[in-house]
C-alpha cells in the first residue's frame, strides 16, 4: 500500500487494477443482484414502443441531481420551463444543469461513433459542462476540503503525472476484460475522482463517465438512469467510502456502495418508468374519450416528452396550423389535462400529472 498524506499531492496514487482480490463473496453476491436490476431496466426500456421518448426527461433529472451534489440547486419547474421556453430564460443554476445535460448528450453521441473512453473525451466533456477551454490541471495548489475547511485530500500534481494516471485509466477502462464490468465501473470512478484531473467539474465529468461506461459495456443500451440521485441521498457515505479507499485501501466497502447505487437506481428507474407509462396510457384513454377530435398518438407523445410543451412543438410535428394547434392546447387545458403559464411572450403548457410523477421521491 502506497503511503498517503492528505496534505501532500498524491502523486503515488496506485495504478489500476488494484493488486488485492476484489471478488469477495459479498461483492459477488451484490454484483448478481445489481446486474439483474440493470437488466430488468434495460429490458423495459428497449421494449417501449418509443424508447427515446423519455430520454430528455431522464437526462435532465440526472443533470439536476448531479449538479445538486455540487450544490448547484434548481427546481424541476425552472429546469423544464427553461428548456422549453426561449433560451434567455433561467438563472445560473438552471443554465449549469442544462450545460451538464448537453455534455452528457455530447458524450453519448461521441461513444456511439467511437466506442472508446479517452482522456480527450474527458477534456471535451468538462469543456462542455463549464463552457470554457479548460484542460488538464497544470498549476499546483488544488486541495479538497471538508465543510470545516480542513484539507482531506490533495490530488496528484503536474500535468505529466496526471496524464500518466489518465493513460493508465484509459487502458483499464477499454482493454481490461478480466474484471466484472460493474466492479470495474466502481474502480474506474474512484480512480477518476482521485486523479481529479481538472480545476473544476471533476465530479460531474466523473458521473457522466459512469453513464457512458454503462452504454459502452452494453449494460444499458439506452442510458436512462439517474445514478446521482442515490449519491445525493447518501452523500456523506459516498465521500467517506472514497476516502477509505485512499487512506485504508478498503476497496470492498466502496465497490459495495457503487453496486448498491446501481441496484437502487435501476429499481427506482423501473418503477418511475412504469408509473410514467401507466399515466401515459391513462391519459391516452381519457383524451380519446373526452376530446376524440384532437386525439392522436403524436399528440400524446409530445405531452410526455417533457412536462412542458408549447404550440411550436405541435406545429413542428405537423399536427396542424398555429391556430389549430392553439385550439388543441386550449381544449386540453379546458379539460384539465394541462395548465398554461405565460413565460415572456410565450405561453407554455404543463402536463402537471407527469410533473407530479417525476417529483415523487
matplotlib code that plots the C-alpha trace (Angstrom):
import matplotlib.pyplot as plt

x = [0.0, 1.4, 1.7, -0.8, -0.6, -3.7, -1.6, 0.8, 0.0, -0.9, 1.5, 1.9, -1.7, -1.5, -2.4, -5.3, -6.2, -5.7, -3.4, -5.9, -8.7, -11.8, -14.1, -15.1, -18.3, -20.1, -19.1, -20.0, -23.4, -24.1, -22.9, -25.5, -28.5, -27.2, -26.8, -30.2, -31.9, -30.0, -31.0, -34.7, -34.5, -32.7, -35.4, -38.2, -36.5, -35.8, -39.4, -41.1, -42.8, -40.7, -37.7, -36.2, -39.4, -38.5, -34.7, -34.8, -36.7, -34.4, -31.2, -32.5, -33.2, -29.7, -28.2, -30.2, -29.2, -25.5, -25.4, -27.1, -24.2, -22.0, -24.5, -25.9, -29.6, -32.6, -36.2, -37.8, -40.2, -37.5, -35.5, -38.2, -39.6, -36.2, -35.6, -38.9, -39.0, -36.8, -33.1, -32.7, -34.9, -33.3, -30.8, -27.2, -28.1, -30.5, -28.0, -25.4, -27.7, -28.6, -24.9, -24.5, -27.3, -25.7, -22.3, -23.9, -25.7, -22.4, -20.6, -23.3, -23.1, -19.3, -19.1, -21.8, -19.4, -16.3, -16.9, -13.9, -13.5, -10.3, -8.6, -9.5, -13.2, -13.0, -11.5, -14.2, -16.9, -15.6, -15.3, -18.9, -20.0, -18.0, -18.5, -14.8, -11.5, -10.3, -7.8, -5.8, -4.7, -1.3, -0.9, -0.3, -2.4, -5.5, -6.9, -10.2, -11.6, -14.4, -17.2, -15.0, -12.3, -9.9, -7.9, -9.0, -7.2, -4.5, -4.7, -1.7, 0.1, 1.9, 0.4, 2.7, 1.8, -1.9, -1.8, 0.2, -2.6, -5.3, -3.5, -3.5, -7.2, -7.9, -6.2, -8.0, -11.5, -11.1, -8.9, -9.2, -11.8, -10.9, -13.0, -16.8, -18.0, -19.9, -16.9, -14.7, -17.1, -16.6, -12.8, -12.8, -15.0, -12.8, -9.6, -11.0, -12.1, -8.7, -6.8, -9.0, -7.7, -9.4, -9.6, -13.4, -16.1, -14.4, -17.5, -19.9, -17.5, -16.9, -20.6, -21.2, -18.4, -20.5, -23.4, -21.1, -19.5, -22.8, -23.6, -20.1, -20.4, -23.9, -25.3, -27.8, -28.5, -30.3, -28.5, -31.8, -30.8, -30.2, -27.3, -26.7, -30.0, -28.6, -25.4, -27.4, -29.4, -26.1, -23.7, -21.7, -21.3, -20.1, -17.2, -16.3, -16.0, -13.9, -11.6, -11.5, -10.0, -7.4, -6.5, -7.1, -7.2, -10.8, -12.0, -14.7, -16.9, -16.5, -17.4, -20.4, -21.6, -21.4, -23.2, -26.0, -26.2, -26.7, -29.3, -31.2, -31.3, -32.2, -35.1, -36.2, -35.9, -38.0, -40.8, -40.7, -40.8, -43.8, -45.6, -45.0, -46.1, -49.2, -50.0, -49.5, -51.9, -54.5, -54.3, -54.5, -57.8, -59.2, -58.2, -59.7, -63.0, -63.2, -61.6, -61.8, -61.4, -58.0, -56.5, -53.5, -50.6, -48.2, -50.0, -49.8, -46.0, -45.5, -47.3, -45.0, -41.6, -41.2, -43.6, -43.9, -44.9, -45.9, -47.6, -44.3, -43.8, -47.1, -46.5, -43.1, -44.8, -47.2, -50.3, -51.9, -51.7, -50.8, -54.5, -55.5, -52.8, -53.6, -57.2, -55.9, -53.9, -56.8, -59.1, -56.6, -56.4, -60.1, -60.4, -57.8, -55.1, -52.8, -52.3, -50.9, -48.5, -47.1, -43.3, -42.0, -44.0, -44.8, -47.5, -46.2, -48.5, -47.7, -48.6, -49.0, -49.7, -46.4, -44.5, -46.1, -44.8, -41.3, -41.2, -42.0, -39.1]
y = [0.0, 3.4, 5.7, 8.5, 12.0, 14.2, 17.4, 16.1, 15.7, 12.0, 11.5, 7.9, 7.1, 3.4, 2.5, 0.2, -2.6, -2.9, -5.8, -7.3, -9.8, -7.9, -10.8, -11.3, -13.3, -10.0, -8.3, -11.2, -11.5, -7.8, -7.9, -10.5, -8.5, -5.2, -6.8, -8.3, -5.0, -3.3, -6.0, -5.6, -1.8, -2.3, -4.8, -2.5, 0.5, -1.5, -2.9, 0.5, 1.5, 4.6, 4.1, 7.6, 9.3, 9.8, 10.4, 14.2, 14.0, 11.3, 13.0, 16.3, 14.6, 13.1, 16.5, 18.1, 15.5, 15.5, 19.3, 19.3, 17.2, 20.2, 22.5, 23.8, 23.8, 24.4, 23.3, 20.8, 23.6, 26.1, 23.4, 22.1, 25.5, 26.9, 24.0, 24.7, 28.5, 30.9, 30.4, 33.6, 32.2, 30.7, 31.5, 30.5, 27.1, 26.2, 27.1, 24.9, 21.9, 22.4, 22.5, 19.2, 17.6, 18.9, 17.4, 14.1, 14.1, 15.0, 12.1, 9.6, 10.7, 10.6, 7.0, 5.9, 7.0, 5.7, 3.3, 4.4, 6.4, 8.5, 11.4, 13.7, 12.7, 13.7, 17.0, 17.6, 16.7, 19.1, 21.9, 21.3, 21.4, 24.5, 26.2, 27.1, 25.8, 24.2, 21.4, 19.2, 20.9, 22.5, 24.6, 23.3, 24.2, 22.1, 20.6, 19.0, 20.3, 19.4, 21.7, 22.9, 24.0, 21.2, 19.5, 15.9, 15.1, 16.6, 15.1, 14.4, 17.5, 18.1, 17.7, 14.8, 12.8, 13.5, 12.4, 9.2, 8.3, 9.1, 7.0, 4.0, 4.6, 4.8, 1.4, -0.1, 1.0, 0.0, -3.1, -4.9, -7.6, -9.8, -7.9, -7.9, -4.7, -3.3, -3.9, -2.3, 0.7, 1.2, 1.1, 3.5, 6.0, 6.1, 6.5, 9.3, 11.2, 10.5, 11.8, 14.9, 16.0, 19.3, 22.5, 22.3, 19.9, 16.6, 15.3, 16.0, 14.7, 11.5, 10.9, 11.4, 8.8, 6.3, 6.6, 6.4, 3.3, 1.5, 2.1, 1.1, -2.2, -2.7, -3.0, -0.2, 0.3, 3.5, 5.1, 6.2, 6.1, 8.7, 7.4, 10.8, 10.6, 7.9, 9.8, 12.8, 10.6, 9.0, 11.9, 11.6, 7.8, 8.5, 10.8, 8.6, 5.5, 7.3, 8.3, 4.8, 3.5, 6.2, 6.0, 2.3, 0.5, -0.5, -1.4, -3.7, -1.1, 1.3, -1.4, -2.5, 1.2, 1.5, -1.8, -0.7, 2.6, 0.7, -1.7, 1.0, 3.4, 0.7, -0.5, 3.1, 3.8, 0.8, 1.9, 5.5, 4.3, 2.0, 5.0, 7.3, 4.7, 3.9, 7.6, 7.9, 5.0, 6.5, 10.0, 8.4, 6.7, 9.9, 12.2, 9.7, 9.7, 13.5, 15.0, 12.4, 15.1, 16.2, 12.8, 11.4, 9.2, 12.0, 14.5, 12.1, 11.7, 15.4, 15.8, 13.1, 14.1, 16.8, 18.1, 21.5, 21.9, 24.8, 25.4, 25.2, 21.6, 20.6, 22.7, 21.0, 17.6, 18.8, 18.4, 21.5, 25.2, 27.6, 28.3, 24.6, 23.5, 26.5, 25.2, 21.8, 23.1, 25.3, 22.3, 20.2, 23.0, 23.4, 19.7, 20.0, 17.9, 20.9, 24.1, 27.2, 29.8, 32.9, 33.0, 36.1, 36.4, 32.7, 30.5, 27.2, 24.3, 22.0, 18.3, 18.6, 14.9, 14.0, 16.5, 15.0, 11.5, 12.9, 14.7, 11.6, 10.8]
z = [0.0, -1.0, 1.9, 1.9, 3.4, 2.9, 2.8, 0.2, -3.5, -4.0, -6.9, -5.8, -6.4, -7.4, -10.9, -11.8, -11.3, -7.6, -6.5, -4.0, -4.5, -5.5, -5.9, -2.3, -1.5, -0.5, -3.8, -6.0, -4.4, -4.8, -8.4, -9.2, -7.8, -9.3, -12.7, -12.5, -11.7, -14.5, -17.0, -16.0, -16.6, -19.9, -20.9, -20.1, -21.9, -25.1, -25.2, -25.0, -28.3, -28.4, -26.1, -26.8, -25.8, -22.1, -22.7, -22.4, -19.1, -17.7, -18.7, -17.3, -14.0, -13.9, -14.7, -12.0, -9.4, -10.4, -10.2, -6.8, -5.5, -6.3, -4.5, -7.8, -7.0, -9.3, -9.3, -11.7, -12.7, -13.6, -15.4, -17.7, -18.3, -19.3, -21.7, -23.5, -23.3, -25.2, -24.3, -22.4, -19.6, -16.5, -13.6, -13.2, -11.6, -14.3, -17.1, -15.3, -15.2, -18.9, -19.7, -17.9, -20.0, -23.2, -22.1, -21.4, -24.7, -26.4, -24.7, -25.7, -29.3, -29.3, -28.0, -30.5, -33.3, -31.5, -28.6, -26.5, -23.3, -23.6, -21.9, -24.8, -24.4, -20.6, -21.6, -24.2, -21.6, -18.9, -21.5, -22.5, -18.8, -18.0, -21.4, -21.4, -22.8, -19.5, -19.8, -17.6, -14.3, -14.8, -11.7, -8.1, -5.1, -5.6, -2.4, -1.4, 1.9, 4.1, 5.3, 8.2, 5.7, 6.6, 3.9, 3.4, 0.1, -2.2, -5.7, -7.9, -9.2, -12.5, -16.0, -16.9, -13.8, -14.2, -17.9, -16.9, -14.4, -17.0, -19.7, -17.3, -16.5, -20.3, -20.8, -17.8, -19.0, -22.6, -22.5, -19.2, -19.7, -16.7, -14.1, -14.0, -15.7, -12.7, -10.3, -12.9, -13.0, -9.3, -9.7, -12.6, -10.8, -7.7, -9.9, -11.9, -8.8, -7.1, -10.1, -10.1, -13.5, -13.8, -11.7, -11.7, -13.0, -11.9, -10.1, -12.9, -15.5, -13.5, -13.2, -16.9, -17.5, -15.5, -17.9, -20.9, -19.5, -18.9, -22.6, -23.7, -21.9, -23.3, -19.8, -20.6, -24.3, -23.5, -20.5, -18.9, -15.2, -12.7, -10.6, -9.0, -7.1, -4.9, -4.2, -3.0, -0.6, 0.6, 0.1, 3.3, 2.7, -0.8, 0.3, 3.3, 1.2, -1.4, 1.5, 2.9, -0.3, -0.3, 3.3, 4.2, 0.8, 1.6, -1.8, -0.7, 1.0, -1.9, -4.5, -2.4, -2.2, -6.0, -6.6, -4.2, -6.1, -9.4, -8.0, -6.2, -9.1, -11.6, -9.4, -8.9, -12.6, -13.4, -11.0, -12.4, -15.9, -15.1, -13.4, -16.4, -19.0, -16.9, -16.7, -20.4, -21.1, -18.6, -20.2, -23.7, -22.7, -21.1, -24.0, -26.5, -24.5, -23.8, -26.8, -29.6, -32.3, -31.2, -30.1, -31.9, -30.9, -31.9, -29.6, -26.6, -27.2, -27.3, -24.0, -22.4, -24.0, -21.4, -18.7, -20.5, -24.1, -26.5, -29.8, -31.8, -30.7, -32.2, -35.3, -35.8, -35.7, -38.4, -36.2, -37.7, -38.3, -35.5, -35.0, -35.0, -32.5, -30.4, -30.2, -29.3, -26.4, -25.2, -25.3, -23.3, -20.7, -20.5, -19.8, -17.1, -18.8, -19.0, -17.2, -19.0, -17.9, -19.7, -19.8, -21.6, -24.8, -24.9, -23.4, -22.0, -21.1, -18.2, -18.0, -14.2, -13.7, -15.4, -13.3, -10.1, -11.1, -11.8, -8.4, -6.4, -4.1]

ax = plt.figure().add_subplot(projection="3d")
ax.plot(x, y, z, "-o")
ax.set_aspect("equal")
plt.show()
